[in-house]
Amino acid sequence: MNASSDVHAQVLEWIRAKRDRQRMTREQLRKLMDLYARDQVPEYQMAAWTMAAFINGLDAEETLWLTQAMLESGSRVPETGSGKPRVDKHSTGGVGDKVSLVLAPLLAACGAEVPMISGRGLGFTGGTLDKLEAIPGLRTELSLDQIRRVLAETGCVIAAQSRELVPADRKLYALRDATATVESLPLIVASILSKKLAEGLQALVLDVKWGTGAFMQSLPQARRLARFLIQVAAECGLPASALVTSMNQPLGLKAGCSVEVIEAVETLRGQGPPDLVQLVLALGAEALVLARMEPDLPSAQARLKQAWQSGQGYEVFARMVRAQGGDLERPLPVAPVNQWCSPAEGYLVRIDTRLLGELIARLGGGRTRLGEPIDHSVGLEMRVRLGDRVRRGMPLVRVFAPPERFEQVVPELEKAFVLDEIPPAKVPLVTFVHRQEPSP
């Protein structure tokens, strides 16, 4: 039997183990991820293992071992020698979520180093990299040496996951999307944390979203994921906080690539929407306290506000954009504006936020498969918020799209907004905060 046959038989044994609800050992998971990262496990076998793990689960210890195995499959973000504490944030994804574009430069302006490895949008969620690439000339596909250089120059970088960085996760993420196994909590946790651990962080803050525009539709689901994430992070020696936040309407007013960059720049210049500012300050304060850069949340928020109101955050963002080849002086592509008005009246009690994200994708601003091109110019701007009193004929949303594309999505827009005679109960933006630090 040759080496290839040996690997095939060994992987088959691990598939059977998960199929039959058996636990895998640390060494088995490490070897599986190493072989897969080196292209020695065929996709059909890995798909079978992934589905077995999705159906029968991984326990907390297996999830920890899988996270560590993914981390060990590749390289890590190199040190810059600055001595600054490294911090980062991760969001589970939503519609209009441009927090990273604002928070990363603000944290850098406060003296942190932010090596943010981000992803592209898929389905109804927007991707930070796609948004940044709306800026003319900006590059997110950087080598590890280029990431280190931008980080040393500006204090923050927002880049794609390179081939060297956690390759087992990069491959498995694409496979999960193609095999309907994205929602597995252990696989989500391992994917998120393996990348963040590869950044060499001293603190991680997690934005776990729930609601009509989130992968986790219910609050209990989101809280379970939040607790799982910080538990495994702590076991890996990484201090982490998780904020459970509402995604029952788009975050901020704008959703789509170019328009979100525009709103992020407006926010960094002191003119952002209240909910976006609130979430940026809440996440940033957690990160500064976790990294022991501030003693408590009030002083951390004060430090962030000073960096925001003084324009330091915008200056860092502009330097980062230039270091990544972008030109903020050139206009971003924005499609023609179409306005959609309410056909009825009442209180706005529900927004199908996921549907709005899917509409942006249908307009060309999203993708159904990794690698598909997108139209940075399309998007939308909310004209109302949950709980608002709506009159017949009142503008509900502005849609940035060629008129012929806009006409195609009007029937879907009518389904996205639900009115009632009774106003809805208010849902706070930040619902819960979970914190856990490594054991001494």
Secondary structure, 3 states (H helix, E strand, C coil): CCHHHHHHHHHHHHHHHHHCCCCCCHHHHHHHHHHHHCCCCCHHHHHHHHHHHHHHCCCHHHHHHHHHHHHCCCECCCCCCCCCCEEEEEECCCCCCCHHHHHHHHHHHCCCEEEEEECCCECCECCHHHHHCCCCCCCCCCCHHHHHHHHHHHCEEEEECCCCECHHHHHHHHHHHHCCCCCCHHHHHHHHHHHHHHCCCCEEEEEEEECCCCCECCHHHHHHHHHHHHHHHHHCCCCEEEEEEECCCCCCCEEEHHHHHHHHHHHHCCCCCHHHHHHHHHHHHHHHHHCCCCCCHHHHHHHHHHHHHCCHHHHHHHHHHHHCCCCCCCCCCCCCEEEEECCCCEEEEEECHHHHHHHHHHHHHCCCCCCCCCCCCCEEEECCCCCCEECCCCEEEEEECCHHHHHHHHHHHHHHEEEECCCCCCCCCEEEEEEECCCC
